[in-house]
Amino acid sequence: MNQSKSSFIKSLKKNWRYIGKNKFQLILFLILVSIMTLTIVIFPALSSKIILAATDNLLNQVIILGLISFLCGIIYTVTGNLSNKFEQALYIKIVQGIQEEASVETLKLETKEIDKNGTGIFIERLNNDTNTLAEVFLIIISDLIPLITKIGLVISIFFINKYMFIYCLINVTTIYIIDRYRMKKVYEVSKELKEQTEIKTSLTSEIVRGFRDIRVLNIENTILNKVKNIIHACNKKSYDLRNIRRKYNLIEGIVSEMFQFGFIIFGIYLCSINKLEIANFILLFMYGSNIETALTKLPVILEEIKKFDLSTERVYEVIENNTYAKEKFGTEKLPKAHGDFEFQNVTFSYDGTHNVIDNMSFKVRANETVSFVGKSGAGKTTIFNLLNKAYPIKEGKILIDGKDINTLDKDSIRNNMSIITQNPYIFNMSIKENLAIVKPDLTDEEMIKVCQIACLDDFIQSLPDKYDTIVGENGIMLSGGQKQRLAIARALLKKTEIILFDEATSALDNDTQSEIQKAINNMKGEYTILIIAHRLSTVIDSDRIILIDDGHVVDSGTHYELLQKNEFYQHLYQKELEEN
């Protein structure tokens, strides 16, 4: 009990900042619930007095007591309605506060945590566990006050009849012991069910995001088998949970019925030996049903407390920094980068053992267009990941305008560079809204200008809804080249000095590649442009090409310089010519 109580108090303290902001509503809610509880306590006493008055033919007294009972009923109904109103308002405010903070902290997670754990674990905690936290807190509060009041009833029985008090105390203690065993089982299975549900959420979200590839690869059966297995595992745990509740509810029900029957037999016995008056027996019997109701609430409250603790634990694993690593940034500010950057003896490993980047050094000057080429897996994309600080480096330094990125704050790094990937994420919004994401005060003139530079305006103007066209999830209504040009326009709106193209033309046809290349050429000389190239034909006009192999810089120069002096580059170029 002490451990459970301590755990609940810790959970309550953690969540109090969301509750404390709404103290006025909470106080009103508690007052209303207390009034409701008081009316419930009064009802049995009134009922017993009405029965006794009717038995003694005191009809005037019956009418008066009936009127009081009626007024109590009205008060109960009105306060119940108002408390429900405040409960809903509190729920919305609490869940909003928790979800907002959990969302903020999720976006602070190191990229490796998403890579390692998948998205399902965080989707579950952002949605279901945050909802459970707010919901359960209000359930506990609304059920706890009546329970405390009814425990007070048990104590009041002590002053009416000590023998019946001892009997009720044995009843309450027995039910509590049964519940303690039940809650231990429920908690263990609930935790396992949550873990299985996270896996299911991750897998089902992957099915939705990747359904086109699943169809193309014709792997529906394989994927569905995986889904069936995890659904079966979840349902098995869910069945186990219901089975535990059902078994213990049966035990508690039988025990409660035995105690209720025993209450009547024991009460009659006490009346027969003049240890209890009939009037008090009727009063105790009426209150006994109330106590019985309280006992049925006890297991519910204990289970909700466990759910509250479990959800708090899971949500705060994301909010706090103890379980999942968060990104770390410095405090130094660089409002507007000039565009120079440098790798100084940088070493990095994704898995902690194999170095993807090994003692790498190179410099890039502001407004220079530099391309990185090399075989697949040589470490090219990793350079961009490190420059954007998606992953922390193992050794060495990365400098932007001579400043170590470890000393810079997040905005100084990410507001000064844009990355256009091979498959940029486009939101299920209009074209204009996708652009306004990076610049909320976007004007039509700015929007059209950047789309013209990105060679996209002509296409948009041909659409019936033009810039108000909804592009679908991940831009499904757009071609690969159009998505990339929209990403280029988005990058131009950020007005960053450094723009990174990660394999931006590798999967495009020659005409579309030409359009992307034209968009890049429109920006040359005004931005520091870095290009990871799969096709060497796209980097011929670069100011400089850096040749990467096995995590090392092996050479650099213009296209024609490398053709003259580097056999590895000659081989790459010759291979591309043969393929074309």
C-alpha positions in Angstrom: 0.0 0.0 0.0 2.8 2.5 1.0 4.6 1.9 -2.3 1.4 2.3 -4.3 0.6 5.5 -2.4 4.1 6.9 -2.9 4.0 6.1 -6.6 0.6 7.8 -7.0 1.8 10.9 -5.1 4.9 11.2 -7.3 2.7 10.9 -10.4 0.3 13.5 -9.0 3.2 15.9 -8.3 4.5 15.5 -11.8 1.2 16.3 -13.4 0.1 19.0 -11.0 1.5 21.8 -13.2 -1.1 21.0 -15.8 -3.8 20.8 -13.1 -2.6 23.8 -11.1 -3.1 26.2 -14.0 -6.9 25.5 -13.7 -7.3 25.7 -9.9 -10.5 27.7 -10.1 -12.3 25.1 -12.2 -10.8 22.3 -10.1 -12.0 23.9 -6.8 -15.5 24.4 -8.2 -15.5 20.8 -9.5 -14.5 19.5 -6.1 -17.2 21.6 -4.3 -19.9 20.3 -6.7 -18.7 16.7 -6.3 -18.7 17.2 -2.5 -22.3 18.5 -2.6 -23.4 15.5 -4.7 -21.7 13.2 -2.2 -23.4 14.9 0.7 -26.8 14.4 -0.9 -26.1 10.7 -1.5 -25.2 10.4 2.2 -28.4 12.1 3.3 -30.7 9.9 1.1 -30.4 6.7 3.2 -31.1 8.6 6.5 -34.2 10.3 4.9 -35.4 7.0 3.5 -35.1 5.2 6.8 -36.9 8.0 8.6 -39.7 8.0 5.9 -40.1 4.2 6.5 -40.3 4.7 10.3 -42.7 7.6 10.0 -45.0 5.8 7.6 -44.9 2.7 9.9 -46.0 4.9 12.8 -48.7 6.6 10.6 -47.0 10.0 10.9 -48.2 11.2 7.5 -47.3 14.9 7.9 -43.8 13.9 8.8 -43.7 11.6 5.7 -44.7 14.6 3.5 -42.0 16.9 5.0 -39.3 14.3 4.7 -40.5 13.5 1.2 -40.2 17.2 0.2 -36.6 17.3 1.7 -35.8 14.2 -0.3 -37.2 15.8 -3.4 -35.0 18.9 -2.9 -32.0 16.8 -2.3 -32.7 15.0 -5.6 -32.9 18.3 -7.5 -29.6 19.5 -5.9 -28.0 16.2 -6.8 -29.2 16.5 -10.5 -28.1 20.1 -10.9 -24.7 19.7 -9.2 -24.2 16.6 -11.3 -24.8 18.4 -14.5 -22.5 21.3 -13.5 -19.7 19.0 -12.2 -19.8 17.2 -15.6 -19.4 20.5 -17.4 -16.4 21.5 -15.3 -15.0 18.0 -15.6 -15.0 18.2 -19.4 -13.4 21.7 -19.4 -10.7 20.4 -17.0 -10.1 17.3 -19.1 -9.6 19.4 -22.3 -7.2 21.8 -20.6 -5.2 19.1 -18.9 -4.9 16.9 -21.9 -4.0 19.9 -24.1 -1.2 20.9 -21.7 0.2 17.4 -21.5 0.0 16.8 -25.3 1.6 20.1 -26.1 4.6 19.5 -23.8 4.9 15.9 -24.9 4.9 17.0 -28.6 7.6 19.6 -27.9 9.8 17.1 -26.1 9.2 14.5 -28.8 10.7 16.9 -31.4 13.7 17.3 -29.2 14.5 13.6 -29.3 17.8 12.6 -30.9 17.3 11.1 -34.3 18.8 7.8 -33.2 16.0 7.3 -30.7 13.4 7.4 -33.6 15.7 5.1 -35.7 16.1 2.6 -32.8 12.5 2.6 -31.4 10.3 3.3 -34.4 7.5 5.8 -34.5 4.8 3.6 -32.8 6.1 4.0 -29.3 5.9 7.8 -29.5 2.6 7.9 -31.3 1.0 5.8 -28.6 2.4 7.9 -25.8 1.5 11.2 -27.5 -2.1 10.1 -28.2 -3.4 7.4 -25.9 -1.2 7.8 -22.8 -1.7 11.6 -22.6 -5.5 11.1 -22.9 -5.4 8.4 -20.2 -3.6 10.7 -17.9 -6.2 13.5 -18.0 -9.1 11.1 -18.1 -7.9 9.0 -15.2 -7.1 12.0 -13.0 -10.7 13.2 -13.2 -12.1 9.7 -12.6 -10.0 9.3 -9.5 -11.0 12.8 -8.2 -14.7 12.2 -8.9 -14.7 8.7 -7.3 -12.3 9.4 -4.5 -14.5 12.0 -2.7 -17.6 9.8 -2.5 -15.3 6.9 -1.4 -13.8 9.0 1.4 -17.3 10.1 2.5 -18.5 6.6 2.6 -15.5 5.5 4.6 -16.7 8.3 6.9 -20.0 6.4 7.0 -18.2 3.3 8.2 -16.7 5.4 11.0 -20.1 6.9 11.9 -21.4 3.3 12.3 -18.9 3.0 15.2 -21.0 5.6 17.2 -24.2 3.8 16.3 -23.1 0.3 17.1 -19.6 -1.0 17.7 -20.4 -4.6 16.8 -21.8 -3.6 13.4 -18.7 -1.3 12.9 -16.4 -4.3 13.5 -18.4 -6.3 11.0 -18.2 -3.5 8.3 -14.5 -3.1 9.0 -13.9 -6.8 8.3 -15.9 -6.5 5.1 -14.0 -3.5 3.8 -10.6 -5.1 4.7 -11.4 -8.3 3.0 -12.5 -6.6 -0.2 -9.3 -4.4 -0.1 -7.0 -7.4 0.2 -8.7 -9.1 -2.8 -8.2 -5.9 -4.8 -4.6 -5.7 -3.9 -3.9 -9.0 -5.5 -6.0 -8.1 -8.5 -4.2 -4.8 -9.0 -0.8 -6.4 -9.0 -1.9 -8.8 -11.8 -3.7 -6.0 -13.8 -0.6 -3.7 -13.7 1.7 -6.4 -15.0 -0.5 -7.4 -17.9 -1.5 -3.7 -18.7 2.2 -2.8 -19.1 2.8 -5.8 -21.4 -0.4 -4.8 -23.4 0.9 -1.2 -23.8 4.2 -2.5 -25.2 2.4 -4.8 -27.7 0.1 -1.9 -28.7 3.1 0.3 -29.4 4.5 -2.3 -31.8 1.0 -2.7 -33.5 0.7 1.1 -33.9 4.1 1.3 -35.4 3.4 -1.5 -37.9 0.0 -0.2 -38.9 1.3 3.3 -39.4 4.0 1.8 -41.7 1.3 0.0 -43.7 -0.6 3.3 -44.3 2.6 5.2 -45.2 4.1 2.5 -47.3 1.0 0.9 -48.9 2.1 1.9 -52.5 5.5 0.1 -52.0 3.7 -2.9 -50.4 1.5 -3.2 -53.5 4.4 -2.8 -56.0 6.5 -5.4 -54.1 3.4 -7.7 -53.9 4.1 -8.4 -50.2 0.6 -8.0 -48.9 0.5 -11.5 -47.5 3.8 -11.1 -45.7 2.9 -7.8 -44.1 -0.6 -9.0 -43.2 0.9 -12.1 -41.5 3.0 -9.7 -39.4 -0.1 -7.6 -38.6 -2.1 -10.7 -37.7 0.6 -11.9 -35.3 0.8 -8.6 -33.5 -3.0 -8.2 -33.4 -3.2 -11.7 -32.0 -0.6 -10.9 -29.3 -2.5 -7.7 -28.4 -5.8 -9.4 -28.2 -4.3 -12.2 -26.1 -3.0 -9.7 -23.6 -6.3 -7.8 -23.7 -8.2 -11.1 -23.1 -5.8 -11.9 -20.2 -6.6 -8.5 -18.7 -10.3 -9.0 -19.0 -10.0 -12.5 -17.6 -8.2 -11.2 -14.5 -10.9 -8.6 -13.9 -13.7 -11.1 -14.5 -12.2 -13.6 -12.1 -11.7 -11.1 -9.3 -15.1 -9.5 -9.9 -16.6 -12.9 -9.4 -14.7 -13.4 -6.2 -15.6 -9.9 -4.9 -19.2 -10.3 -5.9 -19.6 -13.6 -4.0 -17.8 -12.2 -1.0 -19.9 -9.0 -1.1 -23.2 -11.0 -1.2 -22.0 -13.2 1.7 -21.2 -10.1 3.8 -24.5 -8.5 2.8 -26.5 -11.6 3.9 -24.3 -11.8 7.0 -25.1 -8.1 7.7 -28.8 -8.9 7.9 -28.4 -12.1 10.0 -25.9 -10.4 12.4 -28.2 -7.3 12.7 -31.2 -9.4 13.5 -29.2 -11.3 16.1 -28.1 -8.0 17.7 -31.7 -6.8 17.8 -32.8 -10.1 19.4 -30.3 -9.7 22.3 -31.1 -6.0 22.6 -27.7 -4.8 21.4 -29.2 -2.9 18.5 -32.5 -1.0 18.1 -34.8 -1.7 15.2 -34.7 1.9 14.0 -30.9 1.9 14.0 -30.9 -1.5 12.2 -33.0 0.0 9.4 -30.7 3.1 9.3 -27.6 0.8 9.2 -29.2 -1.4 6.5 -29.9 1.7 4.3 -26.3 2.9 4.8 -25.0 -0.6 4.3 -26.1 -0.5 0.6 -24.2 2.8 0.3 -21.1 1.2 1.8 -21.5 -1.7 -0.5 -21.6 0.7 -3.5 -18.4 2.3 -2.1 -16.7 -1.1 -2.0 -17.5 -1.6 -5.6 -15.8 1.8 -6.4 -12.7 0.8 -4.5 -11.3 -1.6 -7.1 -12.2 0.8 -9.9 -10.2 3.6 -8.1 -7.3 1.4 -7.4 -7.1 0.2 -11.0 -7.4 3.8 -12.2 -4.6 4.8 -9.9 -2.4 2.1 -11.5 -3.4 3.3 -14.9 -2.5 6.9 -13.9 0.9 5.7 -12.6 1.6 3.6 -15.7 0.6 6.4 -18.2 2.6 9.0 -16.2 5.6 6.7 -16.3 5.3 6.3 -20.1 4.6 9.9 -20.9 7.4 11.2 -18.7 9.9 8.9 -20.3 9.4 11.2 -23.3 9.1 14.5 -21.4 12.0 13.9 -19.1 15.6 13.2 -20.2 16.1 9.9 -18.3 15.0 7.3 -20.8 15.3 8.7 -24.3 18.2 11.0 -25.3 17.4 14.6 -26.3 19.2 16.8 -28.7 21.7 19.1 -27.0 22.6 22.6 -28.3 24.8 25.4 -27.1 23.7 28.9 -26.3 25.7 31.0 -28.7 23.7 32.8 -31.4 24.5 33.2 -35.1 21.5 35.1 -36.5 22.7 35.2 -40.1 25.4 32.9 -41.3 27.9 34.1 -43.9 28.0 30.6 -45.3 31.5 29.2 -44.6 31.8 25.9 -42.9 34.5 23.3 -42.1 34.9 19.7 -41.0 38.0 19.3 -38.7 39.0 15.7 -38.2 35.4 14.6 -37.8 34.7 10.9 -36.8 31.1 9.5 -36.5 29.5 6.1 -36.1 25.7 5.3 -36.1 26.1 2.1 -34.1 29.1 3.1 -31.9 31.5 0.6 -33.6 31.8 1.1 -37.3 32.9 4.6 -38.3 30.9 5.9 -41.2 32.9 9.1 -41.2 36.6 8.7 -40.2 38.9 11.6 -39.4 37.3 13.7 -42.2 38.5 17.3 -42.9 37.5 19.8 -45.6 36.4 23.4 -46.0 33.7 25.1 -48.0 33.7 28.9 -48.7 30.6 31.1 -48.6 28.6 31.2 -51.9 30.6 28.2 -53.3 28.8 25.4 -55.0 30.4 22.1 -53.9 29.4 18.6 -54.8 30.1 15.3 -52.9 30.4 12.2 -55.0 31.3 8.6 -54.2 29.9 5.1 -54.1 26.7 4.3 -52.2 27.5 4.1 -48.4 30.6 6.2 -48.6 29.3 8.6 -46.1 27.9 11.4 -48.2 24.4 11.8 -46.6 26.0 11.5 -43.2 27.9 14.7 -43.9 24.6 16.5 -44.2 23.2 14.8 -41.2 26.1 16.0 -39.1 26.2 19.5 -40.5 22.5 19.9 -39.6 23.3 18.3 -36.2 20.7 15.5 -36.7 23.3 13.3 -34.9 26.1 14.4 -32.5 29.7 13.7 -33.8 32.0 11.3 -32.0 35.2 13.3 -32.5 36.5 16.4 -34.1 34.7 19.7 -34.9 32.2 21.1 -37.4 32.5 24.9 -37.8 30.0 27.3 -39.3 31.5 30.7 -39.9 34.3 29.6 -37.6 32.0 28.7 -34.8 31.8 25.2 -33.4 28.2 24.0 -33.9 28.2 22.5 -30.5 28.3 26.0 -29.0 25.5 27.3 -31.2 21.8 27.2 -30.3 19.3 25.2 -32.4 18.0 28.2 -34.4 21.5 29.3 -35.3 22.1 26.0 -37.0 18.8 25.0 -38.5 17.6 28.5 -39.5 20.8 29.0 -41.4 20.5 25.9 -43.7 17.9 24.0 -45.7 18.0 20.4 -46.9 16.3 19.2 -50.0 16.2 15.4 -50.0 15.5 12.9 -52.8 11.9 12.5 -51.4 11.1 15.6 -49.4 8.1 15.4 -47.1 5.2 17.5 -48.4 2.3 18.1 -46.0 -1.4 17.3 -46.9 -2.2 20.9 -47.4 -2.4 23.4 -50.2 0.7 24.5 -52.1 0.5 27.9 -50.4 0.1 26.4 -46.9 3.1 24.1 -47.6 5.1 27.3 -48.3 3.7 29.3 -45.5 4.9 26.6 -43.0 8.4 28.2 -43.1 7.1 31.8 -43.4 3.7 32.4 -41.8 3.5 36.0 -43.1 4.1 34.9 -46.7 2.9 37.3 -49.3 1.6 36.3 -52.8 4.5 38.2 -54.4 7.1 36.3 -52.3 5.4 33.0 -53.0 5.3 33.5 -56.8 8.9 34.7 -56.9 10.4 31.7 -55.2 8.3 29.3 -57.3 9.6 31.0 -60.4 13.2 30.6 -59.3 12.4 26.9 -58.5 10.9 26.5 -62.0 7.5 25.6 -60.5 5.2 28.6 -61.1 4.2 27.6 -64.7 3.0 24.2 -63.5 1.1 25.7 -60.5 -0.6 28.3 -62.8 -1.9 25.4 -65.0 -3.8 23.9 -62.0 -7.5 24.7 -61.6 -7.0 25.9 -58.0 -3.4 27.2 -58.6 -1.7 27.8 -55.3 -4.7 26.7 -53.3 -4.4 23.2 -54.7 -4.4 20.5 -52.0 -1.5 18.2 -52.8 -2.5 15.1 -50.7 -0.5 13.1 -48.1 3.2 13.5 -48.7 2.4 15.4 -51.9 0.9 12.4 -53.7 -0.7 14.7 -56.3 2.8 15.9 -57.3 5.5 14.2 -59.3 8.9 13.6 -57.7 10.4 16.5 -59.5 7.5 18.8 -58.6 7.9 17.8 -54.9 11.6 18.7 -55.0 11.0 22.0 -56.7 8.4 22.8 -54.0 11.0 21.9 -51.4 13.5 24.2 -53.2 10.9 27.1 -53.0 10.3 26.3 -49.4 14.1 26.5 -48.8 14.3 29.8 -50.6 11.6 31.3 -48.4 13.7 30.4 -45.3 16.4 32.6 -46.9 19.2 30.4 -45.5 22.7 31.0 -46.7 23.4 27.2 -46.9 21.3 24.9 -49.1 21.9 21.2 -49.2 20.7 18.9 -52.0 20.8 15.3 -50.9 20.6 13.1 -54.1 17.9 15.5 -55.3 18.0 14.4 -58.9 18.9 10.7 -58.6 15.5 9.3 -59.3 14.3 11.8 -61.9 14.1 11.6 -65.7 16.4 13.8 -67.8 13.8 16.5 -68.5 12.9 16.8 -64.8 16.6 16.7 -63.8 17.2 19.5 -66.2 14.5 21.6 -64.5 16.0 20.9 -61.0 19.5 21.7 -62.4 18.1 25.0 -63.8 16.6 25.8 -60.4 20.0 25.2 -58.7 21.8 27.3 -61.3 19.4 30.2 -60.5 20.7 30.2 -57.0 24.5 29.8 -57.7 26.7 32.6 -56.5 24.1 33.8 -53.9 24.1 30.8 -51.6 26.5 28.2 -50.3 25.2 25.2 -52.2 26.2 21.6 -51.3 25.1 18.8 -53.6 25.3 15.0 -53.0 25.2 13.6 -56.5 24.4 10.2 -57.8 24.7 11.3 -61.4 28.0 13.0 -62.1 26.3 14.9 -65.0 24.6 17.0 -62.4 27.9 18.2 -60.8 30.0 19.1 -63.8 29.3 22.8 -63.3 30.1 22.8 -59.6 32.9 25.1 -58.3 34.4 22.1 -56.7 33.8 18.4 -56.3 34.9 16.5 -53.2 35.4 12.8 -53.7 34.3 10.6 -50.8 35.3 6.9 -50.2 34.8 4.8 -47.1 34.3 7.8 -44.9 37.3 9.7 -46.1 38.0 12.6 -48.4 40.2 11.1 -51.1 40.4 14.0 -53.5 38.9 17.3 -54.6 38.8 19.6 -57.6 36.7 20.6 -60.6 35.2 17.9 -62.8 37.9 18.3 -65.4 40.7 18.4 -62.8 39.5 15.1 -61.3 39.1 13.5 -64.7 42.7 14.3 -65.3 44.2 13.2 -62.0 42.0 10.7 -60.2 41.4 7.1 -61.4 38.5 6.4 -59.0 36.6 9.5 -60.4 37.5 8.4 -63.9 36.0 5.0 -63.2 32.8 6.5 -61.8 32.4 8.8 -64.8 33.1 6.1 -67.3 30.6 3.7 -65.6 27.9 6.4 -65.9 28.6 7.0 -69.5 28.3 3.3 -70.2 24.9 3.1 -68.3 23.5 6.0 -70.4 
